[in-house]
Amino acid sequence: MSDSKNGLLGLGSHGPAVADVRTRLVALRGSGLPELEHLAEDGVDAQQFDAGLERAVRAFQQHKGLIVDGVVGVETFAAIDGARWSLGDRILLHTPGHLQRGEDVVALQERLNTLGFGAGRVDGRFGAATERAVRAFQRAYGLSGDGSVGPETLRAFDDLKRSVSGGSATVLRERERVRRSGHNLSGRTVVLDPGHGAANPGATAHGLVEAEVVMDLARRIEGRLTAIGVSVVYTRTEHTSPSEEERAALANAAGADVVLSLHCDSHDAADASGVATFFFGRDRKTSWSAVGEHLADLVQREIVARTDLANCRSHGRSWTLLQQTTMPAVRIEAGYLSHPADASRLASPAFRDTLAEAVLVSLQRLYLGDDDTATTGVLRLGDLRAYLAAHG
């Protein structure tokens, strides 16, 4: 495996690991990204991470819904490595501790979900849920249910290609779970994920530290949630900084109803400002959390209605935490610490209270479903019990 998995590669890096990344991206020519078509494959500069390679990496990251920073870290390298596989290129099977990853696994999960064999969240990892779905499909088709995807199983998939298309079974099940769970927020479990932590402070600017700001915001959200009977689980403490995979695993183990990942942004551009929310979404078919999108939109609209933060809208992404959680997850980028006005707002305890109130109301509105007739930006904590009673 390339050394590029062991650290960060970016503009100015040099060596065999850079050449390895370049070779893998060149192999993806024809995938619809113009930036790859002009990428130099060899020559004296093949081992140099130059501007052309950075553009290619950024284009790839944008295409795959990753954080677009032009830097090849663990997540970007795994995506580049996995992009070379198409369904049928290799035998797929579940190997605990060494999960196969790639676009072929994505295609398999989408195919299984479309056919009604629930493979769960489309995350491109051949895990236990995917293996169970494969076994169920094999049994239904009269194959030996060994859980591996070889020539026989692939031929069966080809035989069952649908002549019509419809809504994703996974999306429909996700929506139905929320609908049937009732209107009340009380009794649910919410995972709060304050970004960064410990030796990883995140963004720092104007006297503010991202890890500290979002932990304080999480405490304010927690206080409001516990006041109405919601159980809150944290992904980190003041002194820890788990990986994105570890945070997702904790949320899954907790059996949470919702995950809220809290961050602030920063950018070299002096005028970059505003709030944005993110949900799991690779496409609008099966690799998409409809409930996550709805919650992200609710949070976005409530914050914009209650504050003067610029509206940077909601976006689908395939970031690790959003993709690997089995429940709806939303990441909130609550302003730019690098922007003086945003930083001034975030430094205010009263402003953080307003953000916390917006998040709480958004969560409650998610479960009101079709009975939600409230005007965005007007509900307060004290209104919730009366509002629930009126919609009971």
N, C-alpha and C positions, 0 to 999 in steps of 0.2 A: 504494500500500500504506500502511496506517495507520502513523503514528509509533509505535504501541504495539509494533511489532517492534523498535524501536531502544533500548528501555530497559525498566525495571520500572515497572509501574503497581500501586498498592496503595491501601489505605485512606487517604483524604486527598488523593489525586491529583486533579487537575482539568484539564479541557481537552478539545479535540476527540477526542484519542485515547481518552479514557475513554468519550465518547459513542459512538465507533465500536465499542468492546468491548460496550457495553450493547446497541447495536442488533443486533449479531451474536448475542448471547445471547437477546435477545427473539425473534429469528427462529427459535430452536430450541425454542420453546414446543410442547408436545405430545410431547416426547421422553421423557417419564416422570419429569422432575425437577420436583417441586413448587416448588422455590425459583425456578425461571424463570417460573412462572405469575404471580407477584406482583411481578415486576420492572418498575419504572416505565420507560417507553420514552422519554418526552420531558418537557417542562416545564422549569422554571428549574433543576432539579437534575440534568438529564440528563448534564451534563459533570462531575458530582461523583462520585467513587468513594466511595460511602457504604456503610453496613453491609449494606444489602440487596444491593448489587452484590457485596460481598465474600462474602456467603452463597451467592449464585448461582455465583460463580467457584469457591468451595470445593466446591460440589455437583458442578459440571461436572468439576473435577479428580478428585474421588473416582470419578465415573462412568467416566472415561476411564483410570483407573489412573495418574494423574500424581501428583507430589508435591503434597499438599494443604496449601498455605500461603496461599491467598487472594490471591496476587500473580500478575499477568499479566506473564510474561516471554516470551522467544522461544518456548519449547516450548509453553506454555499458549496463547499467541496462535495458533500454527500449528494446534493442535488445535481451537480455536474456529473458526478460518477453514475448516478442512477438514471440520468437522462438517456444514456446509450442503449437501454434495454427496451424492447418492444415485446408485447405479450406473444409468447411462443419462441422467443430467442433462447430461453433456458427453462429447465424444470424448476418449478417453484415449490417450496415446502417450508413448513414451520420448523425453525431451529432455535429453541430458546437460548437467549444469550448472544445469538449471532443472527439477528433477523435480516432476511433479505429485504433490500430496499430498491426502489426504482420505479420508473414510469410503467413497467410491465405489471408491477403490483398495483399501481393506481388503476390501470385499465382492468385488471382482474376484479378489484374491489367494486369499481363502477359497474362492471358487467353483472356481478353477483347481486348488488343492491337493486339494479334495474330489473332483474329477474325475480326479485322478492326474497332472495336468500341473504338475510341481513349480515353484511360483513362489517357493519359499524362505520365509524368515521373513515372517510377515504384519506388515509395518511401515507400511503406508499410503503407501508411496513407490513410484512407478512407475519402477523402476530396470531395469537390464539383465536381471536374472533374471526379472522379471515379463514383460518384452518377449519373452524367449525362450520362456516358458511360453505366452504368447498366440500366438506364431507356431506353436508345436507344436500347440496346440489348433486353430488355423485350418487347418493342413495336414491334421490328422486329420479335420476336418469338411468338407474340400473347398473351403475358402475361400482366397482369395489371402492368403498369409502375410505381410502387411505390418506386423504387430505392433501396429497401432492397434486400439482398441476402439470401433467405430462401430455403426450400426444392424444391419448384417448379423451381426456377431459377437455382439451382444446377443441377436438373435433365435435364434441357434444355442444360446446358453446357455439361453434359455427352453425350447427344444425338448428340452434334455437334463436338465431338472430331475428329480432322482431321486425316485422314489416310495418308496424306502427309504433309510435312513440307516445309516452305518457309522462305523468308526473313521477318524480323519484319516490320510491317506496320509503327510503330513508327520511327524506324531507317530510313526507306525509306522517310517518310514525312520530317524528320529533314534534311536529305541530300537535298531533293528537295527544301525546303525553302531557303537554302543557295544558291543553284544553280540559283534559279529564282530571287534572290535579287540583282543580278548584281555584277560586279567586283569592284565597287568603294567603298572604305572604308568611304569616306566622307558622312555625313548625318546619320551615324549610332550612336547608343548609346552604350557605353562601361561602365560597372560598374567596378571600381577599389576598391578592398577590401584589404587595408593594414591590416595585421593581428594584433591582440591584441589591445593595446591602453589603455590610462588612467592608472588605477591602475593595469592593467595586461600588464607588459612590454614584456612578452615573454622571449626568450632566452637572456642571458646577458653573455658576455665573451670578454676578450681582449679589454676592454674599449668601446665595442659596445652594444647597446640595440636594440633588434630585432624590436620593435614597431617604433623606430625612423628611423632605416635603411630602413624599407619597406615603411614608409610614404615618406621619401625622394625619394625613387625609384618611388613611385606612382606619385609624383610631376613631375619627369622627363618624365615619360610615358605620363602624362596628357599634358605636354607642347607640345610634339610631336603630340599627337592625335588632340588636338585643332587646331594646325597649319594647319592640312589638313581637318578641318571641321567636326571632330568627337565630339559628345557631351559626356562629361564625368560625371559620378555620383560616389560619394564616399559613402562607407558604414559607415564611421566613420570620426570624426574630431580628432584633436590633444588631445581632452579631453574626448572622449567617447570610450566605448568598448562594443558594442552591442553583443548579443549572435549570434551564427551561424544561428539560426532560424530567428532572426531579420534581419540579413544581407541578407539571402535568400529572405525574404519577401520584403525587400526594392528593390532588383534587379527585382523581379517579378512585383512589382507595377510600376517600372520605364519602364517596357516594353523593357528592354535592349536586345541587340543582342548577347552580350557576357559578361561573368563575368571573371575577372582575380583576383585571390586571391594571395596576395604576402606575402611570409614568408621566414625566414631563419631557418636553422635547428641547432640542438645542440645534442651532444651525449657524454656519458662518455668515449667511446672508443676514444683514442687519434688520431687514424688514420682515423676516419670517416670524409669524405669530399665529395664535389661535388654538382652537381645540379640535381634535380629530378622534374618531373612534374606529376600531377595527374588529372584524369578525372573521371566522373561517370561511374562505371562499376562493376556490380555484376556478370555478366556472358556475354557471347558473343551472346546472343539470343535477349531478349527484355529488360533486365535490363542493358542498356548500351547506352551511348551517342557516336555514331559514329563520329559526328562532333567534340565533345569534345575530343575524342581520337586523331583525326587528328590534331586539334589545339595544343594539348599537345605535340604531336610528332614534330610539326613544331617549337614550342617554344624551346623544348629540343635540337633539332638539330641546330637551329640558335645560341643558347647560347654556346653550345659546340664548334661550328665552329668558334665563335668570341672570345672565352676566353680559358683559360687553366684549367677551372673547370673540374673535373672528371665527366664522364657521368654515372649517376645513373639511367638513363632511365625513361620511362613513365610507369605509373601504373594505373590500374583501382581501384577505391575505392568507398565505399558508405558513405563517410563522409557527414555530414548534409548539408553543403553548396553546395556540388557537387550534392547531391541527390534531394534537395528540390527546386532548381532553375529550371525554365521551359525553360531556354535557355542554350546553351553550356557553361560550366564553367570549368576553369582550375586553379589548384593551383600550384604555382611555389615555390619550396624550393630552393632558390638561394644561395646555399653554406652553410657551417657550421661555425657559429660564434665560436664554440669550437675548430676549427682547425686553427692554427696560420696562415697558408698560405691563407686559404679562408678568414679569418678575415682581413688580410692585404689587400687583393683585395677589399673586400667590404667597407673598410674604404676609398677607393680612389673614389673621385667624377668622375674621368674619367672612372673608371670601371663601376660605376653605370650608366653612360651615355651609355656605351656599352650594358649593360643589357637592358636599355630602348629601344635602337635602335633595338635590337634583337626581343623584344616583338612587337614593331610596325611593323616590316617587317613580322613577323609571322602572325599577324592579317591580313595584306594585302594579303599575300599568301593564306590564308584560303579562301578568296573570289575570288581569281583568278581561283581556281578549276583546270579544265583540261588545261586551258591556262597558267598555271604556269610552265614556263620553266627556271626560274632563278636558278642559282647555289646557294646552301645554303651558307650563310655567306658573300655574296658579295654585296647585295643591301644595299643602304644607304638612309636616309631620302630624300636627294636631288634627288635620282634616281626615287622615286616613281611616281611623276607626269608624267615624261617622259615614264616610264614603263607602266603606266595606259593608256596613250595616244596611245602607240603602240599596246595595247591589247583592245582598245575600240571597 
